[in-house]
Amino acid sequence: MSEESKPSYPILKRQIGLLAVLLIGLGTVIGGDYFIVDPFIIAETGPSVYLAYAIAGIIMALVALCYSELMAMWPEAGGEFVYITRAFGTFVGWLVASVYWLAWLIVIGVNGIVIGDYMNMFFPWLPVPRWVWSELATIILGYVCYRGISLTSWVQGALAIGLVLAFLAYMGVGFAHFNPANLSPFFVGGWTGFWGAVAFATLFYVGFDCAPQLAEEMKLPKRKIALTALIIVFGVGILLVGTNAAAVVSAPYDDIVALTEKEWALPYLLKPWIGDLGVALITIPAGLLGALTTALGCYIVASRLMFAFARAGRLPKMFAHIHPKYSSPDYAALFVLAVGVIATWIRELLVWVAIDVIIMLFTYIMVALSLIMLRVKHPDYERPYKCPGYPVTPLLVIGLCGYLLYHFYNIAPLEAWLLVIGWAIIMTIIYFIYGKPKE
């Protein structure tokens, strides 16, 4: 297919505006697993954790700037799959994007587990097993995604507003009990621990990636589409840096580390000042809403990726079907729903989180490389928005994400690396069994 020809494949309807995209992105980024994993990040680096999150935010902003040029050039579902395929060909595009797809499928399962646990904490008097809450939420959210982006954006928007208010309340309580003595020693884990924490912190910015997947459905000029990912990163950065700063200024480092023995550590930091009821009214809803919004956002991304795979001929054509009423990739959404239901039974949260960090950092490197390659291959192609600071910006992304991967190697479980490699091998086999489609 030539660059100039009009596509002959199914196209998703443009029906969401800027506010909807930003609320979807904000809700997708902050997951319920944040309150579980964040104390382990604090344990790695101590009070300097908020600086680690700030640096991670700067790195993610640079990544978003690389995305901005590519999103404006090709505002299509599939995002990374489209860019990397155009830059490096069908096999590389498929391999990277299909591994990237795994990360989003995993997060659906992780947050399904989190929802079940939070519901048991929030309503302990109800004789409902955790798995029932997990499966019920996973099915309902998957059905919302199936019903189309219009309904999804309303649901996600309402949940995201509640999530932001809960995070602001957490920050308010934490800063109200500021104790400067809690900031010493500032760097606990040394240089390796700090950069390992930065690598982990990038996970909680993941979700701005929903913007490239939704670009095809945005009712926005291309230049505005280009900026959506960057705006999401900026908004999330304020919440993440703020909540971490509130945590470390209000509690001694040793107390935070001691709480990592609890599965839900971060909420308990506020207990001395607001009691069990206060914790329930602020932090548990934040975790629950975060899990709901992230799971729903992951359904959006995973179904659009699968739709793009099928539309390009990498998967059966049925997954490129669009619902005649809801304008959603309906069969892809149902497949992702089924995977989500299964994934909630695999309770390996820290391993899954590590897998996501590995995959996301590698994908960001490939997106930056794609930006450089496409500048070389198509120097005269229309670019409604150009990445500021090129070529320094993509080179910084490649160097910084590679550096974080190197440091993350020291703290990531071996199982995470093996599972990523195993999935890549499976996807390679599928590619050659299914057959390379004609360009």
RAQUINOR-V53062 format. One record per residue. N is the residue number from 1. RES is the residue in three letters. SS is DSSP state (H for helix, E for strand, - for the rest). BURIAL is I if it has 24 or more other C-alpha atoms within 12 Angstrom, else O. D_CENTER is the distance of its C-alpha to the mean C-alpha in whole Angstrom. Layout:
{{N:RES:SS:BURIAL:D_CENTER} {N:RES:SS:BURIAL:D_CENTER}}
This chain:
{{1:MET:-:O:31} {2:SER:-:O:32} {3:GLU:-:O:30} {4:GLU:-:O:32} {5:SER:-:O:33} {6:LYS:-:O:31} {7:PRO:-:O:29} {8:SER:-:O:31} {9:TYR:-:O:28} {10:PRO:-:I:26} {11:ILE:-:I:24} {12:LEU:-:I:22} {13:LYS:-:I:24} {14:ARG:-:I:23} {15:GLN:-:I:23} {16:ILE:E:I:20} {17:GLY:-:I:20} {18:LEU:H:I:19} {19:LEU:H:I:19} {20:ALA:H:I:17} {21:VAL:H:I:14} {22:LEU:H:I:14} {23:LEU:H:I:14} {24:ILE:H:I:11} {25:GLY:H:I:9} {26:LEU:H:I:10} {27:GLY:H:I:10} {28:THR:H:I:6} {29:VAL:H:I:5} {30:ILE:-:I:8} {31:GLY:-:I:8} {32:GLY:-:I:12} {33:ASP:-:I:11} {34:TYR:H:I:12} {35:PHE:H:I:15} {36:ILE:H:I:16} {37:VAL:H:I:14} {38:ASP:H:I:15} {39:PRO:H:I:19} {40:PHE:H:I:19} {41:ILE:H:I:17} {42:ILE:H:I:20} {43:ALA:H:I:22} {44:GLU:H:I:22} {45:THR:H:I:23} {46:GLY:H:I:24} {47:PRO:H:I:25} {48:SER:H:I:23} {49:VAL:H:I:20} {50:TYR:H:I:19} {51:LEU:H:I:20} {52:ALA:H:I:18} {53:TYR:H:I:15} {54:ALA:H:I:17} {55:ILE:H:I:17} {56:ALA:H:I:14} {57:GLY:H:I:13} {58:ILE:H:I:16} {59:ILE:H:I:15} {60:MET:H:I:11} {61:ALA:H:I:14} {62:LEU:H:I:16} {63:VAL:H:I:13} {64:ALA:H:I:13} {65:LEU:H:I:17} {66:CYS:H:I:17} {67:TYR:H:I:15} {68:SER:H:I:17} {69:GLU:H:I:20} {70:LEU:H:I:19} {71:MET:H:I:17} {72:ALA:H:I:21} {73:MET:H:I:22} {74:TRP:-:I:21} {75:PRO:-:I:19} {76:GLU:-:I:19} {77:ALA:-:I:16} {78:GLY:-:I:15} {79:GLY:-:I:14} {80:GLU:H:I:14} {81:PHE:H:I:16} {82:VAL:H:I:18} {83:TYR:H:I:18} {84:ILE:H:I:19} {85:THR:H:I:21} {86:ARG:H:I:23} {87:ALA:H:I:23} {88:PHE:H:I:24} {89:GLY:-:O:25} {90:THR:H:I:24} {91:PHE:H:I:24} {92:VAL:H:I:22} {93:GLY:H:I:20} {94:TRP:H:I:20} {95:LEU:H:I:19} {96:VAL:H:I:16} {97:ALA:H:I:14} {98:SER:H:I:15} {99:VAL:H:I:14} {100:TYR:H:I:11} {101:TRP:H:I:11} {102:LEU:H:I:12} {103:ALA:H:I:8} {104:TRP:H:I:7} {105:LEU:H:I:11} {106:ILE:H:I:11} {107:VAL:H:I:8} {108:ILE:H:I:10} {109:GLY:H:I:13} {110:VAL:H:I:12} {111:ASN:H:I:12} {112:GLY:H:I:15} {113:ILE:H:I:17} {114:VAL:H:I:15} {115:ILE:H:I:17} {116:GLY:H:I:20} {117:ASP:H:I:21} {118:TYR:H:I:20} {119:MET:H:I:23} {120:ASN:H:I:25} {121:MET:H:I:25} {122:PHE:H:I:25} {123:PHE:-:O:28} {124:PRO:-:O:30} {125:TRP:-:O:33} {126:LEU:-:O:32} {127:PRO:-:O:33} {128:VAL:-:O:29} {129:PRO:-:O:28} {130:ARG:H:I:24} {131:TRP:H:I:23} {132:VAL:H:O:25} {133:TRP:H:I:22} {134:SER:H:I:19} {135:GLU:H:I:21} {136:LEU:H:I:22} {137:ALA:H:I:19} {138:THR:H:I:17} {139:ILE:H:I:20} {140:ILE:H:I:20} {141:LEU:H:I:16} {142:GLY:H:I:17} {143:TYR:H:I:20} {144:VAL:H:I:19} {145:CYS:H:I:17} {146:TYR:H:I:20} {147:ARG:-:I:22} {148:GLY:-:I:20} {149:ILE:H:I:18} {150:SER:H:I:21} {151:LEU:H:I:21} {152:THR:H:I:17} {153:SER:H:I:17} {154:TRP:H:I:19} {155:VAL:H:I:18} {156:GLN:H:I:15} {157:GLY:H:I:17} {158:ALA:H:I:19} {159:LEU:H:I:16} {160:ALA:H:I:14} {161:ILE:H:I:18} {162:GLY:H:I:19} {163:LEU:H:I:16} {164:VAL:H:I:17} {165:LEU:H:O:20} {166:ALA:H:I:20} {167:PHE:H:I:18} {168:LEU:H:I:21} {169:ALA:H:I:23} {170:TYR:H:I:22} {171:MET:H:I:22} {172:GLY:H:I:26} {173:VAL:H:I:27} {174:GLY:H:I:26} {175:PHE:H:I:27} {176:ALA:H:O:30} {177:HIS:-:I:31} {178:PHE:-:O:31} {179:ASN:-:O:33} {180:PRO:H:O:33} {181:ALA:H:O:34} {182:ASN:H:I:31} {183:LEU:H:I:29} {184:SER:-:O:32} {185:PRO:-:O:31} {186:PHE:-:I:28} {187:PHE:-:I:27} {188:VAL:-:I:28} {189:GLY:-:I:26} {190:GLY:H:O:27} {191:TRP:H:O:26} {192:THR:H:I:24} {193:GLY:H:I:23} {194:PHE:H:I:21} {195:TRP:H:I:20} {196:GLY:H:I:18} {197:ALA:H:I:17} {198:VAL:H:I:15} {199:ALA:H:I:14} {200:PHE:H:I:12} {201:ALA:H:I:11} {202:THR:H:I:9} {203:LEU:H:I:7} {204:PHE:H:I:7} {205:TYR:H:I:6} {206:VAL:-:I:3} {207:GLY:-:I:3} {208:PHE:-:I:7} {209:ASP:-:I:7} {210:CYS:H:I:8} {211:ALA:H:I:11} {212:PRO:H:I:12} {213:GLN:H:I:12} {214:LEU:H:I:14} {215:ALA:H:I:16} {216:GLU:H:I:19} {217:GLU:H:I:19} {218:MET:E:I:19} {219:LYS:-:O:23} {220:LEU:-:I:23} {221:PRO:-:O:24} {222:LYS:H:I:23} {223:ARG:H:I:23} {224:LYS:H:I:21} {225:ILE:H:I:18} {226:ALA:H:I:18} {227:LEU:H:I:17} {228:THR:H:I:15} {229:ALA:H:I:12} {230:LEU:H:I:14} {231:ILE:H:I:15} {232:ILE:H:I:11} {233:VAL:H:I:11} {234:PHE:H:I:14} {235:GLY:H:I:14} {236:VAL:H:I:11} {237:GLY:H:I:13} {238:ILE:H:I:16} {239:LEU:H:I:15} {240:LEU:H:I:14} {241:VAL:H:I:17} {242:GLY:H:I:19} {243:THR:H:I:18} {244:ASN:H:I:19} {245:ALA:H:I:22} {246:ALA:H:I:23} {247:ALA:H:I:23} {248:VAL:H:I:24} {249:VAL:H:I:27} {250:SER:H:I:28} {251:ALA:-:I:28} {252:PRO:-:I:30} {253:TYR:H:I:28} {254:ASP:H:O:30} {255:ASP:H:I:29} {256:ILE:H:I:25} {257:VAL:H:I:26} {258:ALA:H:O:28} {259:LEU:H:I:26} {260:THR:-:I:23} {261:GLU:-:O:26} {262:LYS:-:O:24} {263:GLU:-:I:21} {264:TRP:-:I:20} {265:ALA:-:I:22} {266:LEU:H:I:20} {267:PRO:H:I:22} {268:TYR:H:I:25} {269:LEU:H:I:25} {270:LEU:H:I:27} {271:LYS:H:I:29} {272:PRO:H:O:32} {273:TRP:H:O:32} {274:ILE:H:O:31} {275:GLY:H:O:32} {276:ASP:H:O:30} {277:LEU:H:O:30} {278:GLY:H:O:29} {279:VAL:H:I:26} {280:ALA:H:I:25} {281:LEU:H:I:26} {282:ILE:H:I:23} {283:THR:H:I:21} {284:ILE:H:I:21} {285:PRO:H:I:20} {286:ALA:H:I:17} {287:GLY:H:I:15} {288:LEU:H:I:16} {289:LEU:H:I:15} {290:GLY:H:I:12} {291:ALA:H:I:12} {292:LEU:H:I:13} {293:THR:H:I:11} {294:THR:H:I:8} {295:ALA:H:I:10} {296:LEU:H:I:11} {297:GLY:H:I:8} {298:CYS:H:I:7} {299:TYR:H:I:11} {300:ILE:H:I:11} {301:VAL:H:I:9} {302:ALA:H:I:11} {303:SER:H:I:14} {304:ARG:H:I:14} {305:LEU:H:I:14} {306:MET:H:I:17} {307:PHE:H:I:19} {308:ALA:H:I:18} {309:PHE:H:I:20} {310:ALA:H:I:22} {311:ARG:H:I:23} {312:ALA:-:I:24} {313:GLY:-:I:26} {314:ARG:-:I:24} {315:LEU:-:I:24} {316:PRO:-:O:26} {317:LYS:H:O:27} {318:MET:H:I:27} {319:PHE:H:I:23} {320:ALA:H:I:23} {321:HIS:-:I:25} {322:ILE:-:I:25} {323:HIS:-:I:26} {324:PRO:-:O:29} {325:LYS:-:O:28} {326:TYR:-:O:25} {327:SER:-:I:24} {328:SER:-:I:21} {329:PRO:-:I:20} {330:ASP:H:I:22} {331:TYR:H:I:23} {332:ALA:H:I:19} {333:ALA:H:I:18} {334:LEU:H:I:20} {335:PHE:H:I:20} {336:VAL:H:I:16} {337:LEU:H:I:17} {338:ALA:H:I:20} {339:VAL:H:I:17} {340:GLY:H:I:15} {341:VAL:H:I:19} {342:ILE:H:I:20} {343:ALA:H:I:17} {344:THR:-:I:17} {345:TRP:-:I:21} {346:ILE:-:I:19} {347:ARG:-:I:19} {348:GLU:-:O:18} {349:LEU:H:I:15} {350:LEU:H:I:15} {351:VAL:H:I:16} {352:TRP:H:I:13} {353:VAL:H:I:11} {354:ALA:H:I:13} {355:ILE:H:I:12} {356:ASP:H:I:9} {357:VAL:H:I:10} {358:ILE:H:I:13} {359:ILE:H:I:11} {360:MET:H:I:8} {361:LEU:H:I:11} {362:PHE:H:I:14} {363:THR:H:I:12} {364:TYR:H:I:12} {365:ILE:H:I:16} {366:MET:H:I:17} {367:VAL:H:I:15} {368:ALA:H:I:18} {369:LEU:H:I:20} {370:SER:H:I:20} {371:LEU:H:I:21} {372:ILE:H:I:24} {373:MET:H:I:25} {374:LEU:H:I:25} {375:ARG:H:I:27} {376:VAL:H:O:30} {377:LYS:H:O:30} {378:HIS:-:O:30} {379:PRO:-:O:31} {380:ASP:-:O:33} {381:TYR:-:O:30} {382:GLU:-:O:29} {383:ARG:-:O:26} {384:PRO:-:O:26} {385:TYR:-:I:24} {386:LYS:-:I:24} {387:CYS:-:I:22} {388:PRO:-:O:24} {389:GLY:-:O:25} {390:TYR:-:O:25} {391:PRO:-:I:26} {392:VAL:H:O:25} {393:THR:H:I:21} {394:PRO:H:I:20} {395:LEU:H:I:22} {396:LEU:H:I:21} {397:VAL:H:I:17} {398:ILE:H:I:19} {399:GLY:H:I:21} {400:LEU:H:I:19} {401:CYS:H:I:16} {402:GLY:H:I:19} {403:TYR:H:I:20} {404:LEU:H:I:17} {405:LEU:H:I:17} {406:TYR:H:O:21} {407:HIS:H:I:20} {408:PHE:H:I:18} {409:TYR:-:I:20} {410:ASN:-:O:22} {411:ILE:-:I:20} {412:ALA:-:I:18} {413:PRO:-:O:20} {414:LEU:H:O:22} {415:GLU:H:O:21} {416:ALA:H:I:17} {417:TRP:H:I:19} {418:LEU:H:O:21} {419:LEU:H:I:19} {420:VAL:H:I:17} {421:ILE:H:O:20} {422:GLY:H:O:22} {423:TRP:H:I:19} {424:ALA:H:I:20} {425:ILE:H:O:23} {426:ILE:H:O:23} {427:MET:H:I:21} {428:THR:H:I:24} {429:ILE:H:O:27} {430:ILE:H:O:25} {431:TYR:H:I:25} {432:PHE:H:O:29} {433:ILE:H:O:30} {434:TYR:H:O:29} {435:GLY:-:O:30} {436:LYS:-:O:29} {437:PRO:-:O:30} {438:LYS:-:O:32} {439:GLU:-:O:31}}
